[in-house]
Amino acid sequence: MSSLTPKDPDAFQDPLENYDPKVYEDPLEEALAEKTVSEICHEPFVTISPDLPVHKAVEKLAGLHVSCLLVAEEGKLLGVFSDRDVLERVALEFDAVKDRPVRELMTNNPVYVYETDSSAAALTVTAACGFRHVPVLDVEHKVVGIVSPQRVTAFLQQHFVK
Amino acid sequence: MGLQQNFQTEPVSRLSLRDPVIVSPHQTLRDAIVRMREMKLGCAVAVDDEHKPLGIFTESKLTQLLAQNGSQVVGETIGTHMTQPCPWVELTDPIVYVLDAMQLKNVRFMCVVDAEKRLVGLTGQKGLIEFVADHFPGQVMVQRVGGNPYPAQREGA
């Protein structure tokens, strides 16, 4: 009987031979769990200096037809400046604040994700934290992109069964 | 039932709808901005006497106007600058209509109307993402965000 045969100590035994990969009922759930943020389109993105005057930042938002600028210094994320910041802190005070540096009116310490995080993390920032634009960093904490709601919905549609 | 099927069969009324900021086209942008700040919402909807949406004024439009015209624009009327027609869906339409509008028309907000086309709520990108999160809370709502991707110190003994 083979079970009584002593095993060859040098024979390779795969430690994962009994591993059953998780089975997902929905392809979208699988994508959220298994795909990383880097697989959601997160480029192009626009970074500005924290010393840029507010009116220049507003012109940049309008001219590039984007809703959010990443404020970074030497690749490190300091904050974000978005349409919502314009609404909340600039619109009614424009003449008083237009020449001030954007660092004074940006949103500090934005919630971000790493490109190696699960793609679901990008949805968490919107669904749980309430932020629509999610900066993406690499493991060196350098800015590498931004995930917008349009990019999230495009990602969701990619994983719908045609 | 999978999420894709839910998108195609569930009505818009299943989304978490927001109370809209309702304004008259004769009010100024300043009035709308004050209300949008109060309600922490990125748009205001102009309606007629029957509460039917006439147009929408969004924060991205505000940014465009400030960049082009400066601070004087906030004294102008909403009717001059609102986007018409206002994108809308009915309460009974499938949610996939909202998803398609986000993708194809690149709109961020959609007015939700009843069978008589009267405004009853507002939905948009956040509403859709919250709907997905509700379906997969085990994936979406448990994520750690904004933390360090690797430990700064060696762990263990």
Chai-1 contact restraints between the chains, C-beta under 6 A:
chainA,res_idxA,chainB,res_idxB,connection_type,confidence,min_distance_angstrom,max_distance_angstrom,comment,restraint_id
A,D26,B,G2,contact,1.0,0.0,6.0,A-B,restraint_1
A,D26,B,L3,contact,1.0,0.0,6.0,A-B,restraint_2
A,L28,B,L3,contact,1.0,0.0,6.0,A-B,restraint_3
A,E29,B,F136,contact,1.0,0.0,6.0,A-B,restraint_4
A,L32,B,F136,contact,1.0,0.0,6.0,A-B,restraint_5
A,L32,B,Q139,contact,1.0,0.0,6.0,A-B,restraint_6
A,A33,B,Q139,contact,1.0,0.0,6.0,A-B,restraint_7
A,V58,B,L66,contact,1.0,0.0,6.0,A-B,restraint_8
A,V58,B,A67,contact,1.0,0.0,6.0,A-B,restraint_9
A,E59,B,A67,contact,1.0,0.0,6.0,A-B,restraint_10
A,L61,B,T63,contact,1.0,0.0,6.0,A-B,restraint_11
A,A62,B,T63,contact,1.0,0.0,6.0,A-B,restraint_12
A,A62,B,Q64,contact,1.0,0.0,6.0,A-B,restraint_13
A,A62,B,A67,contact,1.0,0.0,6.0,A-B,restraint_14
A,S67,B,S60,contact,1.0,0.0,6.0,A-B,restraint_15
A,D83,B,E59,contact,1.0,0.0,6.0,A-B,restraint_16
A,D83,B,S60,contact,1.0,0.0,6.0,A-B,restraint_17
A,D83,B,T63,contact,1.0,0.0,6.0,A-B,restraint_18
A,V86,B,T63,contact,1.0,0.0,6.0,A-B,restraint_19
A,L87,B,E59,contact,1.0,0.0,6.0,A-B,restraint_20
A,A91,B,I33,contact,1.0,0.0,6.0,A-B,restraint_21
A,A91,B,L62,contact,1.0,0.0,6.0,A-B,restraint_22
A,L92,B,I33,contact,1.0,0.0,6.0,A-B,restraint_23
A,F94,B,S71,contact,1.0,0.0,6.0,A-B,restraint_24
A,D95,B,S71,contact,1.0,0.0,6.0,A-B,restraint_25
A,V111,B,V145,contact,1.0,0.0,6.0,A-B,restraint_26
A,V111,B,G146,contact,1.0,0.0,6.0,A-B,restraint_27
A,Y112,B,G146,contact,1.0,0.0,6.0,A-B,restraint_28
A,V113,B,V145,contact,1.0,0.0,6.0,A-B,restraint_29
A,Y114,B,P149,contact,1.0,0.0,6.0,A-B,restraint_30
A,A120,B,Q139,contact,1.0,0.0,6.0,A-B,restraint_31
A,A120,B,V140,contact,1.0,0.0,6.0,A-B,restraint_32
A,A120,B,Q143,contact,1.0,0.0,6.0,A-B,restraint_33
A,A121,B,Q143,contact,1.0,0.0,6.0,A-B,restraint_34
A,A121,B,V145,contact,1.0,0.0,6.0,A-B,restraint_35
A,L123,B,I129,contact,1.0,0.0,6.0,A-B,restraint_36
A,L123,B,A133,contact,1.0,0.0,6.0,A-B,restraint_37
A,L123,B,V140,contact,1.0,0.0,6.0,A-B,restraint_38
A,T124,B,V140,contact,1.0,0.0,6.0,A-B,restraint_39
A,T124,B,Q143,contact,1.0,0.0,6.0,A-B,restraint_40
A,T124,B,V145,contact,1.0,0.0,6.0,A-B,restraint_41
A,V125,B,V145,contact,1.0,0.0,6.0,A-B,restraint_42
A,T126,B,I129,contact,1.0,0.0,6.0,A-B,restraint_43
A,A127,B,I129,contact,1.0,0.0,6.0,A-B,restraint_44
A,A127,B,E130,contact,1.0,0.0,6.0,A-B,restraint_45
A,A127,B,A133,contact,1.0,0.0,6.0,A-B,restraint_46
A,A127,B,V140,contact,1.0,0.0,6.0,A-B,restraint_47
A,V139,B,P149,contact,1.0,0.0,6.0,A-B,restraint_48
A,P149,B,Q125,contact,1.0,0.0,6.0,A-B,restraint_49
A,T153,B,M102,contact,1.0,0.0,6.0,A-B,restraint_50
A,T153,B,Q103,contact,1.0,0.0,6.0,A-B,restraint_51
A,F160,B,Q4,contact,1.0,0.0,6.0,A-B,restraint_52
